[in-house]
Amino acid sequence: MLFRSTSGAGDRDRLARVIGTGLVVGLTLACLPLAAWPLAGHLGGFVGVSGTDAATLARAFRLGLAASALTLASYATTSVLTGLQLALRAGVVYTASAALGIASTVWFFHRGHGLASIPLGSLVRGATLVTLTGALVAQWCLRHLRSEEHTSELQSP
């Protein structure tokens, strides 16, 4: 509601603050899964495996945490796009990222990555999603939120 009313009122300064605050909060919260990173080394003991199996499980777990963090980060950028009524663009990126994630999971599996193929595919999906939606948000902000005086400062020699 705040996003829509601010955008509708044409208040670019306030809209920039709303977008910025949303991105900072969303991207900060996206880092929360990484707090479980130290647990990866103990995961083998929790499930009763040891040696190389435990190392494989720990690696897959860490990759999964990174993939989760990137996917959560993409929710912040995708939410901005949706608030800006650019849901179609967000949907296209989401669909393409999902297809790329599935294809890369299969590719990693055929390359011999085994259990890690699943979080690696999710990592590719999350990285693609956050990168492309972030680029769309940045493009929109550069096009619509730059003030005239700031733009003229940038263009003067």
N, C-alpha and C positions, 0 to 999 in steps of 0.2 A: 504494500500500500504506500509506504513512504517513498519507495523507488518510483512508482507510477506517478504519484502526485508531484514529486520533485521534477521528474522528467517533463510532465505535462505543463508545469509552470514555467519551464524554460530556464530554471535557475541552474546554470552550468556549474557555478562554484559549489553549490550544495550537492549537486549530482556527483561531482568529482569526489567530494568528501564521502558520500554514501557508498560509491563504488570502491573507493580506496579503503574505507573502513571494512566493508564486506570482504574484500580480498585479503586484507591483513588478518582478520579474524579467521576466515576460512582456511587460509594457507597455514596459519599457526596451528589450528586444530588438526590439520592434515598430518602434522608431524607426530601426533600422539601414538600411532602404531609403532613408531620407531623406539618408543620407550621399552618395548618388549625385546629389543635386539639382544640384550645380554642373556636372555633366557634360552636363546638358540643353542648355546653350548651345553645346556642341561636337558634339552629335549629328549635326547636319546635315552637318558636314564629314566625319564618320566614314562616312556613307552616301552622300555625294556630292550633296547637295541644298543649295540656298541660297535666300536671300530669304524670301518669305512661306512657302514650303514648309518651310524650316528652322525658322521661328518656330512653325508649326503642329505640327511634329514635337516641338519642345522643349516646347511647352505640353502635348501629349498625354503625353509622357514624364513630366513633372512631375505631372500628374494621376494617372498610373499609379503613380508612387512613393507618392503620398499614399494612393491606394486600397489599395496593398499594405500600407502601414503600418497602416491601419485594420483590414484583414482579419487581419493578424498579431496586432494587439491583441485582436481578437475571439476568437482562439484561447485567450488567457489566461482570459477571462471564461467562454467555453464550457467550458473544461476544469474550472473550478470547478463549474459547473452539473452536469457529468457526474460529478464526484467526489461531489457531494451527492446523486447519484442522481436528478437532475432532467433526465435526457437527453431526455425527451419534450418538455419546454418548450424546451430548446435546439434540438431538431430542428424544432419548429414555427417558431421564430424564424429558423432557418437557411433553411428552405423559403420562408417569406414574404419574407425578405430577398433570396433568389435570384430569386424571381418579380418583386419590385420592381426589382431591378437590371436584369433583362432588359427589363421594360416601360420603365424610364427610359432605357435605351440606345436603344430604338426611338424613344422620344419625343424625345430629344436629336438623333437622326439626322434625324427629320422636321422639327425646328426649325432645321436647317441647321448643326449643329455638326461634321459630317463625321467625320474621324478621331478627334476628341476625344470623340465619343459613346461609344466603347467604355470608355475609362478613366472618363468621367463616370458611366456606368452602374455600373461597378465601385466608384466612390467612393460612390454612393448605397447600394449593397449593403453595403459595408464599414461605412459610418457607421450604417446601420440595424442591422446585426448587432451591432456593438460597443455601441451605445447601448442596445438592448433587452436583450441578455444582461447588460450591466453593471447595468441597472436591476433585473433579476431577482436578480442576485447581491447587490446592495445591499439589496433587499427581504428576501431570505432572512437576510442578516447582521443586519439591524435586528430581525427577528423572533426569531432564534434565538441570537444571540451577545451580546446585551445582558445584563449581569449584573444581579442584583436590586438591589444597592446603587447601581449607576449609574442604573438605571431609576427607583429611588425618589428619587435626587437630581434627576433631570430633572422628576419630577412634583411635587416640593415647591415651594411658592411662594417 
